Amino acid sequence: MNKWLKKDLQYNWHPYTQMKDCLSNPPILIERAKGIKLYDDKGNFYYDTISSWWCNIHGHNHPEIKKAIINQLKSLDHILFAGFTHKSAIKLAEKLVSISPDNLTKVFFSDNGSTAVEIALKMSFQYWQNVDQKSKQKFVSLDYSYHGDTVGAMSVSGVDLFNEVFNPLFFKSIKIPTPYCYRCPVGRERTNCDIECIKPVEDLFKTKNKDIAGIILEPLVMAAGGMIIYPSKYLKRVASLAKKYNIHLILDEVATGFGRTGKMFASEHVDVEPDLMCISKGITSGCLPLSATLTTEDIYNAFYADYEDKKTFYHGHTYTANPISCSAALASLKIFEENNVLKNVNLLIPEFHKMLREFKKIEIVGDVRCIGMIGALELVKDRETKEKFSFKDRIGLKIYKEGLKQNLILRPLGDIVYFFLPLSIKQKEVELIISRTFKIIKNLKG
Ligand SMILES: *Cc1c(COP(=O)(O)O)cnc(C)c1O
């Protein structure tokens, strides 16, 4: 192990990592990145097929984003955002309002996806207190959902291997079954489905709406839960039920925002209007931390009062609306417009999906699902019974290691191999990534 890695393991504690594993599998020392490639200290490169944790959009080290950051630094690095403001935050808030669903008119900045979610939950909660419907305190979420790693966000996420140890800390939330089509909770097939799985939501809203503040969902793609892609009809139905029963619809677009699904935001596929929307990951094209919670005039107005009324939203983070991050986000959104990013990526999407469907030829590929530049393959031990590989098989780790040998960063979620491709990717690169992954999975068995 070289001296940098030795020092890394001496001082750094990495996220989601059993540090003991690092003795045999030390982290890879990356020295530079350009476009969709990362280069290590030994001169190897890797295709960033997962957009550096679902963040990168226009490729690494984009010259326009770099320029924007440098320009911002010439005049202002950071200031507090209470009592003070700055032009980059003003321009960005205006821009975000213009590209998001029409009913969203106010922007509350923070610095990561989990805080954007915490803010949405607290805004919704306090809204009902402020408008004197004090019993509306509960949140509803899907049992495979993921909304972040802070305690509030975990409380509305699914309880799995990663967070079950913290279960006693969570506030009580109401879990509903996930519209996980491959493993349908009501035993339907995709061909005979009429969204029967909406029933529990309907029953719940009907009987408990006086106690429910909001429902939080990842629109169309439940990313960390296993890239579960559910029918847009489900989202549409949830949205209309929420409206009918006076329950906030909170959409967590942290992973799906900024073009991943082929539209700027996933909610545009169904034309729903959330009461609160959380965005982060892709907002700066993956180069600086930033997030925002967008909301409506109605919610904003419930906090807008005389100081003595005690309706203020007392929440904030030190690096709220950091000017450098805001400039990077503005530059990224400008690239979207000037380079027709969404239009171009929509030309590539059908090709990408066609290539993905080829994976069905492999025996252990139980399900292939895709939307936009996101694609997932659910591997199973037995296609008939959909039996999963055992936890101890660590099949994901095998694929990860094989991937590295083939210059690919594949980081399966358990048995689910996925692509979360940067929007700047070229067709040739998609072909190369897919064909190498195909070989890796095919060779896993025989
Ligand atoms: C990653 C993610 C989060 C959490 O974002 P962090 O920046 O890691 O805190 C929240 N919601 C969704 C849907 C995510 O994918």
The ligand as a Tripos MOL2 file, in Angstrom:
@<TRIPOS>MOLECULE
LIG
   15    15     1     0     0
SMALL
NO_CHARGES

@<TRIPOS>ATOM
      1 C1        -28.9590   11.0580   -1.7920 C.3       1 LIG1
      2 C2        -30.3670   11.3250   -1.4690 C.ar      1 LIG1
      3 C3        -30.7160   12.0910   -0.3440 C.ar      1 LIG1
      4 C4        -29.6940   12.5730    0.6500 C.3       1 LIG1
      5 O1        -28.8090   13.4970    0.1080 O.3       1 LIG1
      6 P1        -27.4150   13.7850    0.8390 P.3       1 LIG1
      7 O2        -26.8510   14.9300    0.0850 O.co2     1 LIG1
      8 O3        -26.5980   12.5370    0.6970 O.co2     1 LIG1
      9 O4        -27.7210   14.1120    2.2490 O.co2     1 LIG1
     10 C5        -32.0490   12.3660   -0.1210 C.ar      1 LIG1
     11 N1        -32.9890   11.9250   -0.9620 N.ar      1 LIG1
     12 C6        -32.7060   11.1890   -2.0460 C.ar      1 LIG1
     13 C7        -33.7990   10.7490   -2.9510 C.3       1 LIG1
     14 C8        -31.3770   10.8490   -2.3370 C.ar      1 LIG1
     15 O5        -31.0920   10.0760   -3.3890 O.3       1 LIG1
@<TRIPOS>BOND
     1     1     2 1
     2     2     3 ar
     3     2    14 ar
     4     3     4 1
     5     3    10 ar
     6     4     5 1
     7     5     6 1
     8     6     7 2
     9     6     8 1
    10     6     9 1
    11    10    11 ar
    12    11    12 ar
    13    12    13 1
    14    12    14 ar
    15    14    15 1
@<TRIPOS>SUBSTRUCTURE
     1 LIG1         1 GROUP 0 **** ****
